[in-house]
Amino acid sequence: MKHITIIGAGGWGTALSLTLANLGHAVRLWAYEEEVVESLRTRHENELFMPGVRLPESVIPTNDLAEALAGAEVVVTAAPSHVCRTLYERMLPRLQPDMVFVSATKGLDTERLMRMSEVFRSVVGERFRPQLTVLSGPSFAREVAQGHPTALVVASDEREAAQLIQSEFSSRVLRLYTSSDVVGVELGGAVKNVIAIAAGVVEGLGLGHNPTAALITRGLAEITRLACACGARRETLAGLAGMGDLVLTCTGHLSRNRTVGVELGRGRKLAKIIGPMRMVAEGVKTTAATVALAARHAIEMPITQQVHRILEGQVSPREAIRELMERTLKEE
């Protein structure tokens, strides 16, 4: 049994807390929202982000970071990417070198074009070298919370840290594979959200299954080009953190990013789509960062570029599809 702290009580953080508590771990779940903590304390349910799913009493909710981190052996971050740097800075005085850290956030630092592990190391590296892992793969939070099985990848530069998380997190619900390709696992998990918006646009326009299949395939090619330019291994993007997560997010109705694309394809404005959303669609912020990162490495990403233009209101969804189809012909 490990003392595990989860920072972030959105859908994924809540699902992980349930799964880990069912394995017998002592779990503390930190939430930013006081109403989430109150809901968890009084009804053992996250009514805001995971309604209808009961958590065991062994999951201890709190909105006090000091209380959450006291005595933690494993610290999991499952917060939206745009708040992670601030959270890491707030956590820093209470972090210890013997803790093992898990980044379960799928996104990029939009200002510095950094992956979440890079953000974490840039903050924590001021004090010590952290034992850091990243967790990604096809994982709709609600399905995990309902006990449906899936397989994920835990990657780290420290093999023992990855093996520890694999051992402690694997269950009848989660099967974990280890990897040393942190770059590939993180970029696969982040950029697939951009392609999922594009897949949703195709659905919203009513264009059928053929273009969705083509878009997923060419989207994977874009992700792979970028990831390899950043130091990833090609085979990683053909695995769970690449193709696996991409297919899920582009086709599953629980995908927030796909939902954003569907509504864009139907003609709704971005602000009206994301305004009422309780949970973050990471792809909206990640798109601009991906375009900038691709430009830094001189990588061609036409689908990503068109998604960016749609989100910026520079082109309509139908015009974006037409421009993709009319690009210069080439060999695959």
Number of C-alpha atoms within 10 A of each C-alpha: 10 15 16 26 29 27 29 24 29 24 22 24 26 28 24 23 28 25 25 21 22 16 16 13 19 18 28 24 27 29 24 16 14 12 14 22 22 17 15 24 17 8 13 20 21 23 16 15 18 19 11 11 17 16 22 16 14 16 23 20 25 23 20 12 18 15 15 24 24 14 15 22 15 21 22 24 25 24 25 18 25 18 10 23 16 12 17 19 13 13 17 16 11 15 22 19 12 11 18 21 25 24 23 28 26 27 31 32 20 18 10 12 19 16 20 25 22 16 19 21 17 14 17 20 13 9 13 12 12 18 21 22 28 29 28 26 27 20 21 21 19 19 14 20 22 15 14 14 14 18 17 22 26 28 31 24 15 14 14 11 21 27 19 15 22 21 13 16 18 17 16 11 17 20 15 24 19 20 20 20 20 24 21 28 29 28 27 32 28 29 29 34 28 31 30 32 32 33 30 29 29 26 24 21 18 12 11 11 12 9 14 20 15 12 19 21 14 17 25 22 18 21 30 25 19 25 24 17 14 15 12 22 18 17 12 23 26 16 18 22 28 28 25 21 23 30 20 19 28 29 17 14 13 15 19 24 26 30 25 27 33 24 21 26 24 16 15 13 15 17 9 11 15 18 8 8 11 10 13 16 21 22 27 21 20 25 28 23 22 27 20 18 19 22 13 10 12 11 17 14 19 17 20 24 20 23 29 24 17 23 23 12 12 13 16 18 25 14 13 21 19 11 14 13 10 9 9 6 7 5 3 5
